[in-house]
């Protein structure tokens, strides 16, 4: 009989579902701090590069708390901002429109509990999609709320989001301050403008024992060695090349050819 790839979809003794597919194990010291904060602090703010495991770990802890009955639901949200590309009108329901933006979170959920269980949690409302723009006026009690790609939120949106937290809830703000896709308004001073993630870090980091700030670095990337190597080169300081062309000198070409020989007919009489 084949081993069940997702054993939590079966029932253990007493009809209680078995937990996550694999226990959450930190891959480095930063992830260890991150796990501890997610499990114990009401608010965790995280900044770090792609591939450092922010999304995978936070979805695992959220599911852990949901399955342990520590929270009643998981709420996923993120700003709807394209990365330098306009997708235009997207057909379907609200969930269908948000699916491209929230796909990384659902991929992580499926990694932890499998596609069948993740679909069941979504259909039952235990996992909820709450667009950031539509969260005003709501209060989240006994929920694990995840704001992903927070660098694409505005300061106004971030303040609104953080003030939605109710009793018995856990809030996580994830992002990378270097990867914002927001366009700076023309009438705003670029030197003082900031997006929602930098605002949250500046205003909240180190201010309360209930609020934790975790910083990931390129060395903490666990996606792949190649991802870590690419990030190292991309983030390394360098100087742009300045090409000085001396107009008095002939331009050197990759291929050089001699001047074509000029045919000069010979004069004289034939013998």
C-alpha positions in Angstrom: 0.0 0.0 0.0 1.4 3.4 -1.0 2.4 5.8 1.7 0.0 8.7 2.1 2.0 11.8 0.9 -0.1 14.1 3.1 -0.8 12.0 6.2 -2.7 14.9 7.9 -5.6 14.3 5.4 -6.2 10.9 7.1 -7.6 10.7 10.6 -5.5 9.7 13.6 -7.0 7.9 16.7 -10.1 9.7 18.0 -10.8 11.2 14.6 -8.4 14.1 15.1 -6.4 15.2 12.0 -2.7 14.7 12.1 -0.7 17.9 11.9 1.6 19.4 9.3 3.2 17.2 6.8 6.7 18.0 8.3 7.6 19.8 11.5 8.9 23.3 11.1 12.6 23.2 11.5 14.7 26.5 11.3 17.4 26.4 8.7 19.5 29.2 10.2 19.6 31.5 13.3 17.4 34.1 11.6 14.7 31.6 11.0 15.0 30.4 14.5 14.3 33.9 15.8 11.5 34.2 13.3 9.8 31.0 14.4 10.0 32.0 18.0 8.5 35.4 17.4 5.7 34.1 15.2 4.7 31.6 17.9 4.9 34.0 20.8 4.6 37.6 19.8 1.3 39.3 18.8 3.1 41.3 16.0 6.1 40.2 14.0 7.6 42.5 11.3 10.0 40.9 8.9 12.3 42.3 6.3 14.5 40.3 4.0 15.4 39.1 0.5 13.5 36.7 -1.6 14.2 33.1 -0.8 14.9 33.5 2.9 11.8 31.5 3.8 9.6 34.2 5.2 6.4 33.0 3.4 7.0 29.3 3.9 7.7 29.7 7.7 4.8 32.1 8.4 2.2 29.9 6.6 3.5 26.9 8.5 3.1 28.6 11.9 -0.3 30.0 10.9 -1.5 26.4 10.0 0.1 25.1 13.2 -1.9 27.5 15.3 -5.1 26.9 13.4 -4.9 23.1 13.7 -4.0 23.5 17.4 -7.2 25.6 17.9 -5.1 28.6 19.0 -6.8 30.7 16.4 -10.1 30.4 14.5 -9.0 31.4 11.1 -6.0 32.5 8.9 -6.3 35.7 6.9 -4.0 36.3 4.0 -3.7 39.8 2.4 -1.4 41.8 0.3 -1.4 45.0 -1.8 -2.6 44.5 -5.3 0.3 46.1 -7.1 1.9 44.8 -10.3 5.7 44.6 -10.7 6.3 47.1 -13.5 3.6 45.6 -15.6 -0.1 46.3 -16.1 -2.2 43.2 -16.1 -5.4 45.0 -16.9 -8.8 43.7 -16.1 -8.9 40.3 -14.5 -12.2 38.3 -14.9 -13.9 36.2 -12.3 -14.7 36.6 -8.6 -12.7 38.6 -6.1 -10.8 35.4 -5.2 -10.1 34.8 -8.9 -8.8 38.3 -9.3 -6.5 38.0 -6.3 -5.3 34.5 -7.0 -2.2 35.7 -9.0 -1.1 37.9 -6.1 -1.7 35.4 -3.4 -0.4 32.3 -5.3 2.9 32.2 -3.4 1.0 32.0 -0.1 -1.3 29.2 -1.3 1.7 27.3 -2.7 3.3 27.4 0.7 0.0 26.2 2.3 -0.1 23.3 -0.1 3.5 22.4 0.7 2.5 22.1 4.4 -0.9 20.3 4.2 -1.4 19.2 0.6 -3.8 20.5 -2.0 -6.9 18.7 -0.7 -6.6 20.0 2.8 -5.8 23.6 1.6 -8.9 23.6 -0.6 -11.0 22.4 2.3 -9.7 25.1 4.6 -10.4 27.8 2.0 -13.9 26.5 1.3 -14.8 26.3 5.0 -13.6 29.9 5.6 -10.8 28.9 7.9 -8.5 30.5 5.4 -9.8 33.8 4.2 -8.6 36.2 1.5 -9.0 39.8 2.6 -7.8 42.4 0.1 -5.8 45.1 1.9 -7.8 47.9 0.3 -11.1 46.4 1.8 -10.0 45.8 5.3 -11.0 49.2 6.8 -13.7 48.9 9.5 -13.0 45.3 10.2 -11.6 43.8 13.5 -9.8 40.5 13.5 -10.2 38.5 16.7 -8.6 35.1 17.3 -7.0 35.2 13.9 -3.6 34.8 12.4 -3.3 37.6 9.9 -0.5 37.7 7.3 0.3 40.8 5.2 2.7 39.7 2.5 4.7 42.0 0.1 4.3 44.8 2.6 6.7 47.0 0.8 4.0 47.6 -1.7 1.6 49.1 0.9 1.3 52.8 1.5 1.8 54.4 4.9 -1.9 55.0 5.1 -2.7 51.3 4.3 -0.1 50.1 6.8 -1.6 52.2 9.6 -5.1 51.0 8.7 -3.9 47.3 8.6 -2.1 47.4 12.0 -5.1 48.9 13.8 -7.4 46.0 12.7 -5.8 43.7 15.3 -8.3 42.4 17.9 -8.2 40.1 20.9 -6.1 36.9 20.7 -4.8 37.6 17.2 -1.3 37.3 15.7 -0.2 39.7 13.0 2.7 39.2 10.6 4.1 41.9 8.2 6.4 40.5 5.6 8.4 42.2 2.9 11.6 43.4 1.3 12.3 47.1 1.6 14.4 47.0 -1.6 11.7 45.6 -3.8 8.8 48.1 -3.7 6.8 48.5 -6.9 5.0 51.6 -5.7 5.4 54.8 -7.8 6.4 57.8 -5.8 3.9 60.7 -6.3 5.2 63.6 -8.2 4.3 66.2 -5.5 6.2 64.3 -2.8 9.8 64.8 -1.7 11.6 61.6 -2.7 14.1 62.0 0.1 11.3 61.8 2.8 8.8 59.5 1.1 8.5 55.9 2.4 6.3 52.9 1.8 4.3 51.1 4.5 7.0 48.5 5.4 9.7 51.1 6.2 7.1 53.2 8.1 6.2 50.2 10.2 9.8 49.3 10.9 10.7 52.9 11.8 7.7 53.4 14.1 7.5 50.0 15.8 10.8 48.2 15.8 12.2 48.0 19.3 9.3 49.9 20.9 7.5 47.1 22.7 8.2 43.6 23.9 5.0 42.5 22.1 6.3 43.6 18.7 9.2 41.8 17.2 11.3 42.9 14.2 13.3 40.2 12.4 15.9 41.0 9.7 17.0 38.5 7.1 20.1 38.9 5.0 21.4 37.4 1.8 23.3 34.8 3.8 20.0 33.6 5.2 18.6 32.7 1.7 17.5 29.0 1.7 15.8 28.8 -1.7 18.9 27.7 -3.5 22.7 28.4 -3.6 22.2 29.9 -7.0 19.6 32.4 -5.7 22.0 33.3 -2.9 24.8 33.9 -5.4 22.6 36.0 -7.7 21.5 38.2 -4.8 25.1 38.6 -3.7 26.1 40.0 -7.1 23.0 42.1 -7.5 23.3 43.8 -4.2 27.1 44.4 -4.4 28.1 48.0 -4.7 29.6 48.9 -8.0 30.4 51.9 -10.2 28.7 52.4 -13.5 31.0 52.3 -16.4 31.8 55.7 -17.9 32.9 55.4 -21.5 35.1 58.2 -22.7 35.4 58.4 -26.4 38.3 60.3 -27.9 36.9 61.7 -31.1 40.3 62.3 -32.6 41.2 58.6 -32.5 39.7 56.2 -35.0 37.2 53.8 -33.5 38.5 50.3 -33.1 36.2 47.7 -34.5 35.9 44.1 -33.6 36.8 43.2 -37.1 39.4 45.3 -39.0 39.8 45.3 -42.7 42.4 46.9 -45.0 41.2 49.7 -47.2 40.0 48.1 -50.5 42.7 48.1 -53.2 42.0 50.6 -56.0 42.2 49.0 -59.4 44.4 51.1 -61.6 44.4 49.9 -65.3 47.8 49.5 -66.8 48.7 51.7 -69.8 50.7 50.6 -72.7 50.4 48.5 -75.8 50.0 44.8 -75.8 52.7 42.7 -77.5 
